[in-house]
Amino acid sequence: MSLSAIEPGTCRTLIDFSDPDEFARWEVVNDGVMGGRSKGHIEQVGGALSFTGTINPNGGGFTSLRRTLPESAMAGARWLRIVYSGDARTYEVTLRSDARERGRRIAYRATLTPEESEGQWSLALIDLANLDTSLFGQQVDAPAFATQEAHSVGLIIADGIDGDFAMRLQRIEACA
């Protein structure tokens, strides 16, 4: 499906950084929990969240950011529409629901691939029926993502490339 095929009015805003309270809902998780040395930082810049830092593939090799979602915030969604700008590195959206493996929430992931652009912003469309599943970076078998049980949303960079990165996130919408 393309972005233009989504019917007007079928998307609702989950996250919008034009809301001055949105930035405070986000947290950074670096790979130090796994002995890594990658570092990510966030700041609010001009109606967007700026996510910058350095990836060091020795150790964990990732940095991520996330926020919890209100109960049933994604109920009925089939797609996520993400408005962002990046630096040609590979970023993934991460979602978590109530699904667990070994007591931990399973990560449902998809690569941000620009479908269209609006000026400086890229638009990615994520099919919630075709997400990869993992636990601590290792693929696991898991049930389909249950949108009505969505617990959190985030972004991760774990592309195995040593060096700096920079991306901005403007908005995330859930589309029926």
C-alpha positions as CSV (number, residue, x, y, z in Angstrom):
1,M,0.0,0.0,0.0
2,S,1.2,3.5,-0.7
3,L,0.8,6.6,1.5
4,S,-1.6,8.1,-1.1
5,A,-3.9,5.0,-0.9
6,I,-4.7,5.8,2.8
7,E,-8.1,7.4,2.9
8,P,-8.2,10.9,4.4
9,G,-9.5,10.9,7.9
10,T,-8.4,7.3,8.7
11,C,-5.2,8.3,10.5
12,R,-5.1,9.7,14.1
13,T,-2.1,11.4,15.6
14,L,-0.2,9.3,18.2
15,I,2.8,11.6,18.6
16,D,3.4,15.1,17.4
17,F,6.3,17.2,18.6
18,S,4.5,20.4,18.0
19,D,3.0,19.5,21.4
20,P,5.3,21.1,23.9
21,D,4.7,18.3,26.4
22,E,5.6,15.4,24.0
23,F,9.4,15.6,24.4
24,A,9.2,14.8,28.2
25,R,7.5,11.4,27.4
26,W,10.6,10.0,25.7
27,E,13.6,8.2,27.2
28,V,16.9,7.0,25.6
29,V,18.1,3.4,26.1
30,N,21.8,3.0,25.2
31,D,23.6,-0.4,24.9
32,G,25.5,0.1,28.1
33,V,23.0,-2.3,29.6
34,M,24.8,-4.9,27.5
35,G,28.4,-3.6,28.0
36,G,28.3,-1.5,24.8
37,R,29.6,2.0,24.3
38,S,27.1,3.5,21.9
39,K,25.5,6.8,23.0
40,G,22.3,8.5,21.9
41,H,20.9,11.9,22.9
42,I,17.6,13.6,22.3
43,E,16.6,17.2,22.3
44,Q,13.5,19.1,21.1
45,V,14.4,21.2,18.0
46,G,11.8,23.3,16.1
47,G,8.8,21.1,16.5
48,A,10.7,17.8,16.2
49,L,12.7,15.4,18.3
50,S,16.4,15.3,17.4
51,F,18.0,11.9,18.0
52,T,21.8,12.1,17.6
53,G,24.9,10.2,18.9
54,T,27.5,7.6,18.1
55,I,27.2,3.9,17.4
56,N,30.0,1.6,18.6
57,P,29.4,-1.9,17.3
58,N,31.8,-3.4,19.9
59,G,29.4,-4.5,22.7
60,G,25.7,-4.0,22.1
61,G,26.0,-1.7,19.1
62,F,22.7,0.1,19.4
63,T,20.9,3.1,20.9
64,S,17.2,3.6,21.0
65,L,14.5,5.9,22.3
66,R,10.9,5.1,23.3
67,R,7.8,6.2,25.1
68,T,4.8,4.5,26.6
69,L,1.4,4.8,24.9
70,P,-1.9,5.4,26.5
71,E,-4.1,2.3,26.8
72,S,-5.8,1.4,23.5
73,A,-4.0,4.3,21.7
74,M,-3.4,2.1,18.6
75,A,-6.6,0.0,18.7
76,G,-7.8,-0.8,15.2
77,A,-4.6,0.5,13.5
78,R,-3.3,-1.3,10.4
79,W,-0.5,1.0,9.5
80,L,1.8,3.6,11.1
81,R,2.7,6.7,9.2
82,I,5.9,8.2,10.4
83,V,7.2,11.7,9.4
84,Y,11.0,11.9,9.9
85,S,14.3,13.0,8.4
86,G,17.4,10.9,8.5
87,D,21.0,10.7,7.5
88,A,20.9,7.6,5.2
89,R,21.6,5.2,8.1
90,T,19.1,2.5,8.9
91,Y,16.6,3.2,11.6
92,E,13.8,1.0,12.8
93,V,10.5,1.6,14.6
94,T,10.0,-0.6,17.6
95,L,6.7,-1.5,19.2
96,R,5.9,-3.5,22.3
97,S,2.6,-4.9,23.4
98,D,1.6,-7.3,26.2
99,A,3.2,-10.2,24.3
100,R,6.1,-11.7,26.3
101,E,8.8,-14.3,25.9
102,R,10.8,-15.4,29.0
103,G,9.1,-12.7,31.0
104,R,10.2,-9.8,28.7
105,R,8.2,-7.8,26.3
106,I,8.8,-8.9,22.7
107,A,10.0,-6.1,20.3
108,Y,8.1,-5.8,17.1
109,R,10.2,-4.0,14.5
110,A,10.2,-2.6,11.0
111,T,12.8,-0.6,9.0
112,L,11.9,3.1,8.3
113,T,11.9,3.2,4.5
114,P,10.8,6.5,2.9
115,E,7.8,6.1,0.7
116,E,7.4,9.8,-0.1
117,S,8.7,13.1,1.0
118,E,7.3,16.5,2.0
119,G,10.1,19.0,1.7
120,Q,12.8,18.1,4.2
121,W,10.6,15.3,5.7
122,S,10.4,11.7,4.7
123,L,7.2,9.7,5.1
124,A,7.4,6.0,6.0
125,L,4.4,3.6,6.1
126,I,4.7,0.6,8.4
127,D,2.4,-2.4,7.9
128,L,1.6,-3.6,11.4
129,A,0.7,-7.1,10.0
130,N,4.3,-7.6,8.8
131,L,6.6,-6.8,11.7
132,D,9.8,-8.6,12.7
133,T,9.9,-10.0,16.2
134,S,12.9,-10.1,18.5
135,L,14.0,-10.4,22.1
136,F,17.5,-8.9,23.0
137,G,18.1,-8.6,19.2
138,Q,17.5,-12.3,18.5
139,Q,14.5,-13.3,16.3
140,V,11.7,-15.1,18.2
141,D,8.4,-16.7,17.2
142,A,5.6,-14.5,18.4
143,P,1.9,-13.8,17.8
144,A,0.9,-11.0,15.4
145,F,1.2,-7.6,16.9
146,A,-2.0,-6.8,18.9
147,T,-2.6,-3.1,18.3
148,Q,-5.2,-2.9,21.1
149,E,-2.4,-4.0,23.5
150,A,0.2,-1.6,22.2
151,H,2.4,-0.6,25.2
152,S,5.2,1.5,23.7
153,V,6.6,2.9,20.5
154,G,10.2,3.9,19.8
155,L,13.1,4.0,17.3
156,I,16.4,2.1,17.3
157,I,19.6,2.3,15.3
158,A,21.6,-0.9,15.3
159,D,23.0,-1.0,11.8
160,G,26.4,-2.3,12.7
161,I,28.2,0.8,11.4
162,D,30.7,2.6,13.6
163,G,30.2,6.3,13.8
164,D,27.9,9.3,14.3
165,F,24.2,9.4,13.4
166,A,21.5,12.1,13.3
167,M,17.8,11.9,12.6
168,R,14.7,13.9,13.5
169,L,11.2,12.7,14.3
170,Q,8.2,15.0,13.7
171,R,5.1,12.9,13.9
172,I,3.6,9.3,14.2
173,E,0.1,8.5,13.1
174,A,-1.9,5.3,13.5
175,C,-4.0,4.6,10.4
176,A,-7.0,2.2,10.0
